[in-house]
């Protein structure tokens, strides 16, 4: 949106209005003179992306990645793949075009025989400490987004902008001025000399893994992970939470605090709290200072409520 809005009258999904209620609200509130409409489609059950595609009838389609989200509703990871592929199927049926990550073998296989433009093959990742820096076609771009996992999304933005006739210099200006909100990939400095990495809007095993990897790559002697339950994982919940715990055991993260009933079921030696209120009370008597702190968990855990004590 930030890139396309430099040249076109652009409207994009607000907040998380991406379901069977949110998408119609976005469509019905879009001004008639809009030139580009960006619709986010969310799903936690099979068939929902097909339904939303039939409503919005997109000319272009993007799947940024396929992770282990909402496994309870999808039944298994294969169910996630099948449901997200419904967008590709709609685009193919209606003669549209895709933007596909050239380094994602799963997406490349799913998009075979569909008109497409690939991205990330014309860009180079530089660093993410903490903010992502990358090169797109010989132009270096510095961002306000944390985590190497955001690099493909940034390369995608440049690719889409260039496809629609926006100069690389204007893509650079738009991306460098973009600041994340809503507890997604945000960085804040606290009055206790902490660097807070706020990625507490939601979580699943895939996004939790890359968030931890991003923390490990950052500089700083004192790193702390405050992780909340990953909800809606169904029968896979205990296994997925244990995998995260096992990863943490092998990491060099100085302190780990786990929040939620799912993490309580795992075998670990970390500090585990039933909810954020319990951890909040503990922090009042045990303040954390001069640290880099990752806050990552599902929406229902509301880890952002800990900001005051950090």
TAPE-V457469 format. One record per pair of residues at least 12 apart in sequence whose ideal C-beta (glycine too) atoms are under 8 Angstrom apart, sorted by sequence separation. I is the first residue (numbers start at 1). J is the second residue. D is the distance in whole Angstrom. If there is no record, write none. Layout:
{{I | J | D} {I | J | D}}
This chain:
{{14 | 26 | 7} {27 | 39 | 8} {41 | 53 | 7} {68 | 80 | 7} {123 | 135 | 6} {131 | 143 | 6} {186 | 198 | 4} {199 | 211 | 5} {229 | 241 | 7} {258 | 270 | 5} {295 | 307 | 8} {13 | 26 | 5} {26 | 39 | 6} {39 | 52 | 8} {67 | 80 | 7} {98 | 111 | 5} {123 | 136 | 5} {131 | 144 | 6} {132 | 145 | 5} {141 | 154 | 7} {158 | 171 | 5} {161 | 174 | 7} {185 | 198 | 8} {186 | 199 | 7} {212 | 225 | 6} {245 | 258 | 8} {257 | 270 | 7} {258 | 271 | 7} {259 | 272 | 8} {261 | 274 | 7} {66 | 80 | 6} {122 | 136 | 7} {123 | 137 | 7} {126 | 140 | 7} {131 | 145 | 6} {132 | 146 | 7} {157 | 171 | 7} {184 | 198 | 8} {185 | 199 | 6} {197 | 211 | 8} {230 | 244 | 8} {256 | 270 | 4} {257 | 271 | 5} {258 | 272 | 5} {259 | 273 | 5} {260 | 274 | 7} {11 | 26 | 8} {41 | 56 | 8} {66 | 81 | 6} {122 | 137 | 5} {131 | 146 | 6} {132 | 147 | 7} {183 | 198 | 5} {184 | 199 | 6} {212 | 227 | 8} {256 | 271 | 7} {257 | 272 | 8} {258 | 273 | 7} {259 | 274 | 8} {260 | 275 | 7} {23 | 39 | 6} {98 | 114 | 6} {100 | 116 | 5} {102 | 118 | 4} {130 | 146 | 5} {132 | 148 | 7} {183 | 199 | 7} {255 | 271 | 8} {257 | 273 | 7} {259 | 275 | 7} {39 | 56 | 5} {97 | 114 | 8} {98 | 115 | 7} {99 | 116 | 7} {100 | 117 | 7} {101 | 118 | 7} {102 | 119 | 6} {103 | 120 | 5} {134 | 151 | 6} {141 | 158 | 8} {157 | 174 | 8} {158 | 175 | 7} {183 | 200 | 5} {184 | 201 | 5} {197 | 214 | 8} {227 | 244 | 7} {259 | 276 | 6} {293 | 310 | 6} {23 | 41 | 7} {66 | 84 | 5} {97 | 115 | 5} {98 | 116 | 4} {99 | 117 | 5} {100 | 118 | 5} {101 | 119 | 6} {102 | 120 | 5} {103 | 121 | 8} {128 | 146 | 7} {132 | 150 | 5} {157 | 175 | 6} {183 | 201 | 5} {197 | 215 | 7} {245 | 263 | 7} {11 | 30 | 5} {37 | 56 | 8} {39 | 58 | 7} {96 | 115 | 7} {97 | 116 | 6} {98 | 117 | 7} {99 | 118 | 8} {100 | 119 | 7} {101 | 120 | 6} {102 | 121 | 4} {128 | 147 | 6} {132 | 151 | 5} {136 | 155 | 7} {182 | 201 | 6} {208 | 227 | 7} {249 | 268 | 7} {259 | 278 | 8} {11 | 31 | 7} {22 | 42 | 8} {95 | 115 | 8} {97 | 117 | 7} {99 | 119 | 6} {128 | 148 | 4} {134 | 154 | 6} {248 | 268 | 8} {249 | 269 | 8} {259 | 279 | 6} {18 | 39 | 8} {63 | 84 | 5} {92 | 113 | 7} {134 | 155 | 7} {137 | 158 | 8} {154 | 175 | 6} {227 | 248 | 8} {241 | 262 | 5} {245 | 266 | 5} {9 | 31 | 8} {18 | 40 | 4} {63 | 85 | 8} {88 | 110 | 6} {92 | 114 | 5} {128 | 150 | 8} {132 | 154 | 6} {136 | 158 | 4} {208 | 230 | 6} {241 | 263 | 6} {245 | 267 | 7} {248 | 270 | 7} {257 | 279 | 6} {287 | 309 | 7} {288 | 310 | 6} {11 | 34 | 5} {17 | 40 | 8} {18 | 41 | 6} {19 | 42 | 5} {88 | 111 | 6} {91 | 114 | 6} {125 | 148 | 7} {128 | 151 | 7} {225 | 248 | 7} {245 | 268 | 5} {283 | 306 | 7} {9 | 33 | 6} {10 | 34 | 7} {16 | 40 | 8} {18 | 42 | 4} {19 | 43 | 8} {63 | 87 | 6} {203 | 227 | 8} {238 | 262 | 7} {241 | 265 | 7} {242 | 266 | 5} {9 | 34 | 5} {10 | 35 | 7} {11 | 36 | 8} {12 | 37 | 8} {13 | 38 | 7} {44 | 69 | 8} {45 | 70 | 8} {63 | 88 | 7} {81 | 106 | 7} {85 | 110 | 5} {195 | 220 | 7} {203 | 228 | 7} {205 | 230 | 6} {237 | 262 | 6} {241 | 266 | 5} {242 | 267 | 7} {245 | 270 | 7} {276 | 301 | 6} {280 | 305 | 7} {284 | 309 | 6} {9 | 35 | 5} {10 | 36 | 5} {11 | 37 | 5} {12 | 38 | 4} {13 | 39 | 6} {16 | 42 | 7} {44 | 70 | 4} {61 | 87 | 5} {88 | 114 | 6} {125 | 151 | 5} {204 | 230 | 6} {275 | 301 | 8} {276 | 302 | 6} {280 | 306 | 6} {283 | 309 | 4} {8 | 35 | 4} {9 | 36 | 7} {10 | 37 | 8} {11 | 38 | 7} {12 | 39 | 8} {13 | 40 | 4} {43 | 70 | 7} {61 | 88 | 6} {203 | 230 | 5} {238 | 265 | 6} {276 | 303 | 6} {279 | 306 | 6} {283 | 310 | 7} {8 | 36 | 5} {10 | 38 | 7} {12 | 40 | 8} {20 | 48 | 7} {27 | 55 | 7} {44 | 72 | 8} {45 | 73 | 5} {46 | 74 | 7} {123 | 151 | 8} {200 | 228 | 7} {205 | 233 | 7} {225 | 253 | 5} {238 | 266 | 7} {19 | 48 | 7} {23 | 52 | 5} {27 | 56 | 6} {44 | 73 | 4} {45 | 74 | 7} {46 | 75 | 8} {58 | 87 | 8} {61 | 90 | 7} {81 | 110 | 7} {139 | 168 | 5} {204 | 233 | 8} {223 | 252 | 8} {224 | 253 | 7} {227 | 256 | 7} {233 | 262 | 8} {276 | 305 | 5} {280 | 309 | 6} {44 | 74 | 7} {61 | 91 | 4} {139 | 169 | 7} {141 | 171 | 8} {223 | 253 | 5} {224 | 254 | 6} {225 | 255 | 8} {226 | 256 | 8} {227 | 257 | 7} {228 | 258 | 8} {229 | 259 | 7} {276 | 306 | 6} {20 | 51 | 7} {24 | 55 | 6} {60 | 91 | 7} {120 | 151 | 8} {137 | 168 | 6} {141 | 172 | 5} {223 | 254 | 6} {224 | 255 | 5} {225 | 256 | 5} {226 | 257 | 5} {227 | 258 | 6} {228 | 259 | 4} {229 | 260 | 3} {231 | 262 | 8} {4 | 36 | 5} {20 | 52 | 7} {23 | 55 | 6} {58 | 90 | 7} {120 | 152 | 6} {123 | 155 | 4} {136 | 168 | 6} {143 | 175 | 6} {144 | 176 | 8} {212 | 244 | 7} {222 | 254 | 5} {224 | 256 | 7} {225 | 257 | 7} {227 | 259 | 7} {228 | 260 | 5} {229 | 261 | 7} {230 | 262 | 7} {19 | 52 | 8} {23 | 56 | 6} {46 | 79 | 6} {53 | 86 | 6} {58 | 91 | 7} {119 | 152 | 8} {122 | 155 | 8} {139 | 172 | 6} {143 | 176 | 6} {145 | 178 | 8} {224 | 257 | 7} {226 | 259 | 7} {229 | 262 | 4} {255 | 288 | 8} {4 | 38 | 7} {49 | 83 | 5} {53 | 87 | 6} {141 | 175 | 6} {142 | 176 | 6} {144 | 178 | 7} {229 | 263 | 6} {48 | 83 | 7} {49 | 84 | 6} {61 | 96 | 6} {120 | 155 | 5} {123 | 158 | 7} {136 | 171 | 7} {141 | 176 | 6} {143 | 178 | 7} {144 | 179 | 5} {145 | 180 | 6} {150 | 185 | 6} {205 | 240 | 4} {209 | 244 | 7} {212 | 247 | 6} {216 | 251 | 6} {228 | 263 | 8} {46 | 82 | 7} {47 | 83 | 7} {50 | 86 | 4} {54 | 90 | 7} {60 | 96 | 6} {61 | 97 | 8} {62 | 98 | 7} {65 | 101 | 8} {119 | 155 | 5} {120 | 156 | 8} {136 | 172 | 8} {144 | 180 | 7} {208 | 244 | 6} {212 | 248 | 7} {216 | 252 | 7} {227 | 263 | 7} {255 | 291 | 8} {1 | 38 | 6} {46 | 83 | 5} {49 | 86 | 4} {53 | 90 | 4} {57 | 94 | 7} {59 | 96 | 5} {60 | 97 | 5} {61 | 98 | 5} {62 | 99 | 5} {63 | 100 | 8} {64 | 101 | 8} {119 | 156 | 5} {122 | 159 | 7} {216 | 253 | 7} {254 | 291 | 8} {260 | 297 | 7} {45 | 83 | 8} {49 | 87 | 5} {58 | 96 | 6} {59 | 97 | 7} {60 | 98 | 7} {61 | 99 | 8} {147 | 185 | 6} {205 | 243 | 7} {209 | 247 | 7} {215 | 253 | 7} {259 | 297 | 6} {47 | 86 | 7} {50 | 89 | 7} {60 | 99 | 7} {65 | 104 | 7} {119 | 158 | 8} {120 | 159 | 8} {146 | 185 | 5} {205 | 244 | 7} {212 | 251 | 7} {43 | 83 | 5} {50 | 90 | 7} {66 | 106 | 6} {119 | 159 | 4} {145 | 185 | 5} {146 | 186 | 8} {43 | 84 | 8} {66 | 107 | 7} {118 | 159 | 8} {119 | 160 | 8} {146 | 187 | 6} {212 | 253 | 8} {260 | 301 | 6} {65 | 107 | 8} {117 | 159 | 7} {259 | 301 | 6} {144 | 187 | 8} {63 | 107 | 6} {259 | 303 | 7} {41 | 87 | 7} {117 | 163 | 6} {63 | 110 | 8} {104 | 152 | 8} {228 | 276 | 7} {103 | 152 | 8} {101 | 152 | 6} {146 | 197 | 6} {147 | 199 | 8} {146 | 199 | 8} {226 | 279 | 7} {101 | 156 | 7} {131 | 187 | 7} {99 | 156 | 6} {130 | 187 | 6} {149 | 207 | 8} {99 | 159 | 6} {99 | 160 | 6} {149 | 210 | 4} {148 | 210 | 8} {149 | 211 | 8} {147 | 210 | 7} {99 | 163 | 8} {147 | 211 | 7} {149 | 213 | 8} {224 | 288 | 6} {130 | 195 | 7} {148 | 213 | 8} {149 | 214 | 6} {148 | 214 | 6} {232 | 298 | 8} {130 | 197 | 7} {147 | 214 | 4} {224 | 291 | 5} {226 | 293 | 6} {227 | 294 | 8} {230 | 297 | 7} {231 | 298 | 4} {146 | 214 | 7} {222 | 290 | 6} {223 | 291 | 7} {224 | 292 | 7} {225 | 293 | 8} {226 | 294 | 7} {228 | 296 | 7} {229 | 297 | 6} {230 | 298 | 6} {231 | 299 | 8} {148 | 217 | 7} {222 | 291 | 4} {223 | 292 | 5} {224 | 293 | 5} {225 | 294 | 5} {226 | 295 | 5} {227 | 296 | 5} {228 | 297 | 2} {229 | 298 | 6} {231 | 300 | 5} {222 | 292 | 7} {223 | 293 | 8} {224 | 294 | 7} {226 | 296 | 8} {227 | 297 | 6} {228 | 298 | 6} {231 | 301 | 8} {220 | 291 | 8} {223 | 294 | 8} {225 | 296 | 7} {226 | 297 | 8} {229 | 300 | 8} {220 | 292 | 4} {229 | 301 | 6} {228 | 301 | 3} {218 | 292 | 6} {228 | 302 | 8} {228 | 303 | 5} {215 | 292 | 7} {226 | 303 | 6} {215 | 294 | 5} {214 | 294 | 8} {226 | 306 | 7} {212 | 294 | 7} {211 | 294 | 6} {212 | 296 | 8} {211 | 296 | 5} {128 | 214 | 6} {65 | 152 | 7} {64 | 152 | 7} {129 | 217 | 7} {130 | 218 | 5} {208 | 296 | 6} {64 | 153 | 6} {128 | 217 | 6} {129 | 218 | 6} {207 | 296 | 8} {128 | 218 | 8} {129 | 219 | 6} {64 | 156 | 7} {203 | 296 | 5} {62 | 156 | 7} {194 | 288 | 6} {203 | 297 | 5} {204 | 298 | 8} {192 | 287 | 7} {194 | 289 | 7} {197 | 292 | 7} {199 | 294 | 7} {200 | 295 | 5} {203 | 298 | 5} {192 | 288 | 7} {193 | 289 | 6} {194 | 290 | 7} {195 | 291 | 7} {197 | 293 | 7} {199 | 295 | 7} {200 | 296 | 6} {202 | 298 | 6} {192 | 289 | 5} {193 | 290 | 5} {194 | 291 | 5} {195 | 292 | 5} {196 | 293 | 5} {197 | 294 | 5} {198 | 295 | 5} {199 | 296 | 5} {200 | 297 | 6} {202 | 299 | 5} {62 | 160 | 8} {192 | 290 | 8} {194 | 292 | 7} {195 | 293 | 7} {197 | 295 | 7} {201 | 299 | 6} {194 | 293 | 6} {196 | 295 | 7} {197 | 296 | 8} {200 | 301 | 8} {200 | 302 | 7} {200 | 303 | 4} {200 | 304 | 5} {198 | 304 | 6} {198 | 307 | 8} {196 | 307 | 7} {183 | 295 | 8} {196 | 310 | 6} {194 | 310 | 5} {190 | 307 | 7} {192 | 310 | 7} {188 | 307 | 8} {190 | 310 | 6} {183 | 304 | 5} {36 | 164 | 7} {71 | 204 | 8} {70 | 204 | 7} {69 | 204 | 4} {68 | 204 | 5} {67 | 204 | 6} {68 | 205 | 4} {69 | 206 | 7} {67 | 205 | 7} {68 | 206 | 5} {69 | 207 | 8} {67 | 206 | 3} {67 | 207 | 6} {65 | 206 | 7} {3 | 157 | 5} {2 | 157 | 7} {3 | 158 | 7} {6 | 161 | 8} {4 | 160 | 7} {8 | 164 | 7} {3 | 160 | 7} {4 | 161 | 6} {7 | 164 | 7} {3 | 161 | 4} {7 | 165 | 7} {7 | 166 | 5} {73 | 232 | 7} {75 | 234 | 8} {4 | 164 | 6} {6 | 166 | 6} {72 | 232 | 5} {76 | 236 | 8} {71 | 232 | 7} {72 | 233 | 6} {73 | 234 | 8} {4 | 166 | 7} {70 | 232 | 5} {71 | 233 | 5} {72 | 234 | 3} {130 | 292 | 8} {3 | 166 | 6} {7 | 170 | 7} {69 | 232 | 8} {71 | 234 | 5} {72 | 235 | 8} {6 | 170 | 5} {6 | 171 | 8} {68 | 233 | 8} {71 | 236 | 5} {72 | 237 | 8} {3 | 170 | 8} {6 | 173 | 7} {15 | 182 | 7} {3 | 171 | 5} {6 | 174 | 5} {68 | 236 | 8} {5 | 174 | 7} {71 | 240 | 8} {3 | 174 | 4} {2 | 174 | 4} {3 | 175 | 7} {68 | 240 | 7} {2 | 175 | 7} {2 | 177 | 7} {2 | 178 | 4} {44 | 232 | 7}}
